């Protein structure tokens, strides 16, 4: 396998002078055998970046290294990478065996080696009993396994996957997600995986790259990007429901440091207050995950750091219930609670937050402060 290094990577399309570049100043080091997911909304540049690594798109600027080899001017074949596409890209007139073997035949590998490699790969993917069938004769998940087999059998330096599960139904996506995780552990392959599905990224990847408008917003482990988003975009994009953002200001009083607005006054822990004082922060956005909030019936309970609101709507989501609460001038928040707890529309409730998980963001730039 291989290490992949991207340096100052840009992609500008001809005739788009007044349009932002598809990819801007992309810098990333991917370790040998690492599984990295590129995630972001449609049009953020994640697939374009993947295609530049594959050699299907030329970079307007910057350098792409695979195992310390500059590959900008190499063809896709010379880069020795394999790509799995969203739409499978299988030949309908060829059997599943021939689809998997296609790249090996083009490479003029000896016939007995082709048969051996295809059968071994198909067995690992649990499709060895489907080799004589054609793509139209198997399910969508099985076709995706055939496409994976075609990529694996070539023993590439890097696996590239462009939203390979998006055409599958929900149950099949879960199954194939587990299969790809197991496959990665078996092959120890350097893998770059593009998806718009945060669950895929969070459950599969060693590191996640969150992109927006062609720019990297944050790179980190799933835990890091979830618990410590670099900015409000990441906090709002990663997590379902997303992070709550509450406008307010930092106020210093003789009895301590407080986050305040017309609805609440929250005492800030001393270690965080020291950071805010050093930054001379005043106006902020407070950020809190829905599961880090507590909700109780009635107004006026909950202790010194509690505040009140009114229930707007509730959503039952399996074992959880998402409660949308109107905070008046402070906007609204979503609280995640157990499904057994029921609230009525318009009911007054008391909320409190886990202050150790309460983050602060610059309202002008969106960047996390502490």
N, C-alpha and C positions, 0 to 999 in steps of 0.2 A: 504494500500500500504506500501512501505518500502524504507528505506535508504539502498544504496548499497555502500560498501567500499572495495576497492581493494588495497592491500598492497604488494609492492615488488613482483609483479606477473611475473613469468617467464614460458616459455614453450619451452622445448628442446625435440626434437624427437630422439628416440634411433637410433644409427647408423649414426647420422649426426654430428660427432665430428668436422668436418672441415667446417660446415655450421653454419652461425649465427643463434642464437635462433629465433624461430618464434615470440616470445614476450619477451621483455627485460625490467625488472625493471618498470613494469606498476603500477603507483600510481594514484588513482582517488577516490574522494568522490562524490557520486551521491545523491542528496537530495531527500527526500520523495516527490513524485509526479513530479519530474523533468523529462524533455525530453532531453536526451543526445544522440547526433549522433557521431558515430565513422566513420571517413572518411579517405581515403588514397588510393594509387594505389593498384592494385592487388598484393597480397603477402605481404602486409604491416603488417598483423597480426590482423586485425580488427575482422574478423569472428572467428579466433582462440580464441581471448579474449572473445567474446560473448559465444562461446561454453564452455569455462571454467566456466563462470558464470552460464550457464545452467546445468553444470555437465556432458555434453556430452564429454568433454575432461578433463583430470586430469591436475592440475597445477604441473609443475616440482618443483616450489618453490613459496612461498608467501602465502598470506591469502585472502580469500574471505568471507566477512561478509554481511549478509542480515538481517537488523534490529538487529544489534549487535550480531547476532548468527553466529558463525564460521561454514561454510557449506562445507568446503573442502571435508569432508568424507561423505557427505550426497548424496543420489541418486537424480536424477532430480525430481522425484516425491516428495521426502521429502523436497526439496527446495521450492516447491510451486511457480514455475515460469512457464510461458507459452511462447512458442516460435513459431513464424511465419516464415516459410522458403521461400526461393526464388521460389521453385517449387510447392508450395501449399501443397503437401504431403497429398492429400485427398484420401479416399478409393473409387475407382470407382464403386464398387459393392454396396455401401451404398448411400442412398438418402442424400440430403443436410442436412435434419433434423438429420439423424443418424450420419452424419459426425460431426455436431456441438455437438451432444449429447454424442459422443463416450467416452470422458473423464469422463463425469458424470456417465455413465453406468458402466465404469470400477471401479469408486469410490463407486458404489452401492448406489447412491442417489435414493430416493423414486421416483417412476414413475411420480407422479403428479407434483413434484418439477422440474423434468427434463423437462417436457413439458412446464411448466410455464417459466422457465429460457431460454429455447431455443427460444420460441416464442417472449419473450421480447427482447432478444438479436437480433434476426433476424429483428424485427421491427425497432430497433435502427439503424441497418445497411441497412434498406430498401430492405431486401431480403426475407421478410416474405411470399411473394407470390411465392417463388421459393423452398420452403422447401420440397415439394414432388418430385421435379425433382432430377436428378442425375448430378454429376459434368460435365459429357460430354454434358449435355443438356443446359448448361449456358455458358456465355462468360467468358473470362479470368478475367476481373475485378470482375465479380460476384463470380467466384471461389475464388478469393483472399478475398472477403468479407466473404465467408463461412469459409475460413481458419482463418480469424480474429475472426469470431464468435466462432469458436472452442476454441480459446485462451481466449476470453473474458468471456465466460460462466462459466469458472472454478473459477472466482474471484481470480486470482493469486496475489501474492505479487509484482511481477515484470513482465512486458511485455518485451520480447526480440524479435527483428525483424531483420532478416538477408536478406537484399536486397529484400524486399517483392514486389517491384514494377518493378524490372529490366526486367521481362518477358512481361511487358505490352507495348502497343504502346504509342507514345508520348502523344496523347490526353487522353488516359485512365490513364496514369501516373499522369497527372495534376489533373484529377478528383479524383483519389484515394488519392493523396497527400492531397487534401483539406478534404477528408473524414477522413483521419487519424488525421489531425489537429483538426477537430471538435470532433472526438471520444476521443482524449486525453483530450480536455477541458471538455467533458461531464463526463468522467470516473475519471479524476484527477489521472491517473495511472502513477506510476514510469515506464518510458519507456527508453530502450536502443536500439538504431536503427543503424544498420550497412548499409552503402551505399558507393558507389564510385561516386555518383552523387552529386556534390557540391550544385546544386540548391535545391535538397531535403534537404540536411543538413542545408543550409542557411535559408530556408523558414519554416522548421518544428521545429528545435531544440531550446531549451533554451540555451544550450551550445554545442560547437563542440569540439571534440577531433581529432586532425589531427595526423596521424601516418605515419611513413616511416620506413621500414626495422625493424619492431617490436618495435620501440621506439616512444614515444609520442614526437611530435615536438612542439605542442602548445595546450592549453586548454583555451577556452574563449567564449564569446558571438559571434554570427555571425558578429556583428559590429566590435568587437575588432580584430578578426582574419583577417577581410578584411582590416580595416584601419591601423592596427598596427601589421603586421605579425612578428612573433618572428625571422624568418630567411628567407633566399631566397627560401628555399623549400616551405614554406607556402605561400609566396608571389607569387610564380610561380604556385602553385597548386590551390589556391583559387582565383577565378576571371576568367571571360571569356570575353575578352582576359585577359591573365595573366599580372601581374605587369611587367613593363619594368625595366631592370637593365642596368645601364650605368657606365662603368669604368671611374675613374677619381681620382683626389687627392684634398686634402684640402690645400689651399694656404692662408697664412696670409700676408696682405699688409696694409700699413698705412690707407687705406680707408675701411678696413674691411676684412671679411673672405669670401673666394670664393671656389666653387666647379669648378674645371677646368680639361679640357682635350684639345685635339687639335681642337675640334669642338665648345666648349662652355666655357663660364665663367659666372657662376651663383652666385649672391650675396646671402649669407646665412643669414637668420634672426638671430638677436643677441641672442635670447634665445637658439636657436639650436647651434649657434657658441660657446656659453659658455660650453655646454655639450661636444662638440668635442674637445675644448681646454683642458678641464679637463681630457679627455681620451687620449690626445696626439695623435690624429688620423692624419694619412697622406694619405695613399692609401685607397680608399673606393670604394664601388659600390653605386651609387645613384639609388634609387627606386622610381618610380612614376607610378600611375595607369593610364591607357589609357584615362579615362574620365577627368583626371586632367591636360591634356595637351591641348593646343590650337594650331590650324594650320591655316595659312594664305597663300595665293598665293604669289609667288615672293620671292626674297631674299633681305635681308637688312632691313626689316621692323620689327615692333614688340617690340621695346624698348631695354633697356640695357641688360635685361636677356634673350634676344631672341637668337636663333641659327638656322642654316639652314641645309637642307638636300634635298634629292631627292626621289620622290615617286617611290616605287618599284612595289606595287600592291595594289588594293583596293578590299574590300569585302563588299557587300551589305548584311546586316543582319537585315531585317525588317525595323524598324524605324531608325536604326543606320548604319553607314558606318565605317568599320575598315580600316584605311589607314596605310600601312606599309611604313616607311620612312627610307632610308639609311642615316646614319650619318657619313659615311666614317670610319675612324679609331676608332670611338666610337661605332661601331656596328650599330644596327638598333632598331627602336622602333615602337610600334603600337599606333596610336591615334584614339580614338573613337570620331566621329563627327556625325552630322545629316545626314540622308540619302539623303537629297536634295543637299548636297554639293558634287560636283563631282571633281575628280582630274585625271589627265592623267599620265600614266606611264612615268617616266623620268622627270616630271615637278619639278622645284625648288620650295620649300616651306620654310616658316619661322615658327618655333615652339617656344612656350614658355610654362613654367610649373607653376603650382600653388605651389609656394615655401613653403607654409604652410603645404602642403601634401607631400613634397619631403623628403624621408627617406634615411638613410645611413646604409650600411651593411659592415661588415668586409669581405673583399674579400677572406680571408684564411679560416675562419670558417663559413661564411654565416650568422652569427648572426647579428641582428639589433643592431646598436650602441647607438642611442639616444632614 
